[in-house]
């Protein structure tokens, strides 16, 4: 599942780093904290590896 926005991709990257132990989980905020707790490493890697080019910075919820 590719990321829908640059913000989602960045949050997934931060959550992935925390899950791998490269950063501390206590440093996570907002969506990245939720992602780290609820997604597997493979799911996070899939989101984080999405290219940012052509993606909007944020996608508004309707």
C-alpha positions as CSV (number, residue, x, y, z in Angstrom):
1,X,0.0,0.0,0.0
2,X,1.8,3.2,-1.1
3,X,1.6,6.4,1.0
4,X,-1.0,8.9,-0.2
5,X,1.0,12.0,0.9
6,X,4.4,13.1,1.8
7,X,3.4,13.5,5.5
8,X,2.2,9.9,5.6
9,X,5.5,8.7,4.1
10,X,7.6,10.7,6.6
11,X,5.5,9.4,9.5
12,X,6.0,5.8,8.4
13,X,9.7,6.3,8.1
14,X,9.9,7.7,11.6
15,X,7.8,4.8,12.9
16,X,10.0,2.3,11.0
17,X,13.2,3.7,12.5
18,X,11.7,3.4,16.0
19,X,10.5,-0.2,15.4
20,X,14.0,-1.1,14.2
21,X,15.6,0.5,17.3
22,X,17.4,3.2,15.4
23,X,15.5,6.0,17.3
24,X,13.6,5.9,20.6
25,X,9.9,5.2,20.6
26,X,9.4,8.1,23.1
27,X,10.6,10.5,20.4
28,X,7.6,9.7,18.2
29,X,4.6,12.0,18.0
30,X,1.1,11.8,16.5
31,X,0.5,9.5,13.6
32,X,4.0,7.9,13.7
33,X,3.4,6.8,17.3
34,X,0.1,5.1,16.3
35,X,1.7,3.6,13.2
36,X,4.6,2.1,15.2
37,X,2.2,0.4,17.6
38,X,-0.3,-0.9,15.1
39,X,1.7,-1.8,11.9
40,X,4.2,-4.5,11.2
41,X,7.8,-3.7,10.0
42,X,6.9,-4.9,6.5
43,X,3.9,-2.6,6.3
44,X,5.9,0.4,7.5
45,X,8.6,-0.4,5.1
46,X,6.1,-0.4,2.2
47,X,4.7,3.0,3.2
48,X,8.1,4.5,3.9
49,X,9.6,3.4,0.6
50,X,6.9,5.3,-1.4
51,X,8.4,8.0,-3.7
52,X,7.6,11.6,-2.6
53,X,7.7,13.1,-6.0
54,X,4.2,14.0,-7.2
55,X,2.6,13.4,-3.8
56,X,0.8,16.3,-2.0
57,X,2.2,17.3,1.3
58,X,-1.1,16.5,3.1
59,X,-4.3,14.8,2.1
60,X,-7.4,16.2,3.7
61,X,-9.9,13.9,5.4
62,X,-13.4,14.2,4.2
